[in-house]
Amino acid sequence: MAAALAVDCIPLRPPSDGWEANYLLWIRVFITMFIVSIGLALQVHGLVTRNSISNIAALGISIGSAATYVAVSITSAALIKFPIPFGYVLMVGPYISIFAVFTVFTIGFPVLANSPELRTQLLSQGMIIATQGLVAVAYPIFSAVFIRLTGIQQTIFVLVMPMIKFITKQIIARTVTRIHEYVGPIVVLSVDVFNVYYIAICMQATTSMLTTAIIIVSDSFHVFLALRDIFRQKKVKNPNQDGRSVCAKTTNYLTDLKVSIESGFKASQTSAGLARRVRILSPFPLQLSVQSKALLDGLKPGKLQPSSLNQLSWRSVQSFPVEDSPSEAAIETHHNLAKVPTKVIAKRQVSPAHWITRARTKVFDINSFGWKSKRTLAPSAAMVAKALNHEAQETVVVSLRTLFHSEYVLLAEYIEFILPMLYSLYLAALYHLPVAAYYPHTASMTDAKLKATVVSIFIFSVIEFAAFVGLLVLLKRKFGYSPLHQLAFVLEMQFCTVQGHLIVWNFYILHLTLAHYGVDFNAPFQ
């Protein structure tokens, strides 16, 4: 956000002076798109095979993409019109194509031809970026309609925002299903970041306090639903606690979960026909204790064949139960780069069926008023063991699902209180810059209006912060450890993904309405 504000310090000429007189604008566009390209390169780097894109290569991709974007923009302005109507939005598609071409050429066709895994990863990342492009187009359309409405119309139309948020989340979640650990951060940082900024923008444009209240309440409703899902998860049992629930008796959710995982994996090695699977390899290296590494080494179904560093795969190793869906979490593990296989095929265990034995029991015959011997069906020891194994597996699956939901809602709430707070500071600083005259929300803003806007956005941030603190307290009671550690784990371990998304969306959203970019929300209605 500080970088976005620094770019706004570049002086500009009025758009009416033409594209030639605004040479500083094109320098600004180059800097902006260079930084955005760095953000996209970080996203790609976090999801593909290690060392596929070096720092020098990422720099080359960013410079090439930014320069080409500026050249296309200048050509369009010279041939069509300046500023190009909604040019900043319409150029999203061409820019994604430009970035993709430079990325492919930088990696090289021979490397892609010899690495099916890398091709699959790049295709998945391309789908993610393309889906984010749809989000980048959807919200400006919403803004164009919202700004034209007044009073009660805005109050009614604001109810559309949760629908847009839900639909876009579903689309992105389905796109990133196969990359497991990245589902939560990508969905939150693709949709929630956009949504938070547009809530702030709508709060600037709204003329009704009721509309502001509805915006705040509707945005907080999903937290209630997420918490309900977390606390409605059935209580899991530690096999070493004689049926006592983890939630009721333990002081740390993870302590009993480790025991359940060990029990479940041991059971999976002796039972047949397991229906669920849990991954035990993480797509990124983790710093774990000696005890944790020993535990995870013991969970591996067999010795893994070593592979080279440039063949690192984020595909999962499957050993026992969990369906492939965005709501199913994986067991995060350490990553020894020299020992990670490029592809591990999960083998179905096959063994003879367990026959039901017949046992003789004594029953009372009411007709003869005496005891008779009767053959009855009784489960075999193998069947009892299989049932117990299934219970142990269910324990792990339920626990991991709950932890996944916790991670997701923590990250979402963190974004929703920190971004409005920073945006209010950004808006206050932007108001005092010469470029403020070219942003519609600051061009006619007075000191009193600025104060009222900053206060309303800051109040929204304080409310979200209170919700975040309440969430920490509730999850602390649920799990027995500080949820801040779980949030910090995501922000640290997935640094490239987090920063990459924040860079892209900050620059795109904060600069979207600059007059020189042609995004005039009043134009479609004139």
Secondary structure, DSSP 8 states (H G I E B T S, - for coil): -HHHHHHHTS----GGG-TTT-HHHHHHHHHHHHHHHHHHHHHHHHHS-TTSS-HHHHHHHHHHHHHHHHHHHHHHHHHT-SS-TTHHHHTHHHHHHHHHHHHHHHH-HHHHHT-HHHHHHHHHHHHHHHHHHHHHHHHHHHHHHHHH--THHHHHHTTHHHHHHHHHHHHHHHHTGGGGGGHHHHHIIIIIHHHHHHHHHHHHH---HHHHHHHHHHHHHHHHHHHHHHHHS---B-TTTTT-BHHHH-S-HHHHHHHHHHHHHHHHTT-S-----EE---SS-----HHHHHHHHHH-SS------GGG------EEE---SSTT---------GGG--S--------------EEEEEEEEETTTTEEEEEEEEE--HHHHHHHHHHHHHHHHHHHHHHHHHHHHHHHHHHHHHHHHHHHHHHHHHHTTSGGGGGSHHHHT--HHHHHHHHHHHHHHHHHHHHHHHHHHHHHHHHHSS-HHHHHHHHHHHTHHHHHHHHHHHHHHHHTTT-GGGT--TTGGG-
